[in-house]
Amino acid sequence: MNGVAFRTAVCTLLAGLVLAVPAHAKPREAVVLTGEARAIDGDTIEVDGTRICLQGIDAPETRQSCTTADGGSWACGRYATAMLAAAVASTDVTCTARGRDRYQRVVAVCWAGVVEVGRSMVAEGLALADRRFGRTYVPVEEAARTAARGIWAGDFEAPWDWRRARRRG
């Protein structure tokens, strides 16, 4: 097949594919959930009965403790939960679903007014950027670490390591 015949065949194939798509077909629209939110833990909220994991972050578990700079212990998991509760308490939350996790919970980016909630938790040093799902919050995490905010003020076990250690025991 010469070049002209090949280009003609490709164009014909592409035209057929375009014509095969119904004219009313639209790109899949994002699912948006809006309403009052309640914090479940430091990276999970509930809106209108739907559990939502904040995309791209992982906060200390509610029962998890961290170490202060002087070696003391503090309930970083409960504190992260309380701060997330405070962040979503004053206004309706709007979440754009991005998918579901392995437990079939909605994974979403959520806003409380003009504040992106997940970004705020990472910026305050109350959650880590979860690199398994992207690098969006990595620079935010690095700024929190440099400023020694939240869990970065002392020592802590990454939430995923903390969970893994308790599953084995």
N, C-alpha and C positions, 0 to 999 in steps of 0.2 A: 504494500500500500504506500503510495507516494505521500508527501507532506500535505498536499491540498486535499486529497481524499481523506486522510487521517483527521485533519482539522474539521472537515465537513461532517465526518461521522461523530466527532466529539460534540460539535455544535448541535447536531440533530439530537443526540442523546441528552444533552443539557436542556434543550428546549422541551423535549418530552417530559423530563423530570419536573420542570417548572410548571408545565401545563397539567401534570398529574396532581399537583397540590391544589386543594380546593381554594377558591378565591376568598372564602370567609375564614380560612385558617389563620390563627394569630399565634404569636409566640406565647409560651406558657407564662401566665402572669404570676408574680410572686404572691405568696400568701402572707397577708398582713393581719396581725392580731393586735387589738387595741383595747385597753381598759385598765382597771385598777390591778395592781400587781402585789403579790406577797412573796417575800424571799423565803426560799426553802433552805438554801445554804448559800455559801459565798459566790456560787456561779450558776445557780438555778433559781428561777422565779416561777410563779404560777399566775397566769392571766386567764380569767374566765374559765377556770377548771382545767386549763391546758398547762402541763409542765413544759418549761422552756429552759434549755441549757444555753447559756450565753456563748456564742461562737468564738472560738479562738483563745479562750482563757481556761485556767484551772486554778481554783482557789483552795486554800487549806480546808480539809474536812472539818465539820463542826466539832468533832471530838479531838481534833489535832491541836497540839501545843507547840509553841515556838520558844526560842531562847532569846532573851534580851542581850544587849551588848555587855552588861555586867554579869551575865550568867544566870539570871533569873528566868523563870518560866512565865509565859502568858498564854492565854487562850486565844491564839490567833485565828482559829477556825470559827469560834463563836463571834469574835470581833468582826471578821470578814462578813459573816452572815448579818450581823447587826448593821454594818455599814451599807450593805446592799439593801437591806430593809429600809434604811433611812433614805437611800438614793431614789427608791421607787415609791416612797410613801406620799410625796407631796403632789404628784401629778399623775395623770394617766400615762401609761407606758405604751409605746408603739414598737412592735417587733416585726421584722421582716424575716420570715422563715427561709432557711437555706437548705433544709433537709431534715433528716432524722438520724439520731445516734443508734448505737447497737441495741439500746433498750427501747427504741422506738419513740423516744422523747423528741420533741421539736427542737432543732438547733437554729438559733436566730441571732441576729444583731438587733439589739433593743435600745430604744431612746426613752429617757425620762425628760420630757421637754426638749431642751437643746443639748442635753448631755447624753453621749453614747455610753451606756452603763458599763459594758465590758472594758472599754478603754479606760474609763474612770477607775475601775477596780484595779487594773494593772498600774495605772499612773500613781495611785495611792499606796502601791506596794502591798496590796491585799489579794493579789492573784498573779499568777505567772502567765506569760504568753505560751500557749500550747502550740509548739512548733509542728506537731503532727498535722495540724489543720491550717497551716499558713504562717506567714511571718509578719502579718499586719501589725501586731502589737509588740514585736521585738524591740524596736527603738524606744517605745514607751516604757517597756520593762527595764531597758538599759538605763534610762533616765532615772527611774525610781531607785534602781540599785545604786547608781552614782550618788544620789541624794540621800541614801540610807533611809528611805521611807518604808513604813510598815514592816513586813517580814524581813526586809533587807537591813534593818537596823541591828539585827543580831544574827542568829543562826536558825536554820529551819531545814526540814526534810521536804523535798518536793512532794506535792500532793500525790502524784502518781506512785512515787516510791513508798510513801506512807501507806497508801492503800494496798500495794503489793505485799508489803511486810506483814500487814494484818491478815491478808487472805491466806498466807502460808501458815500462820501461827495457829 
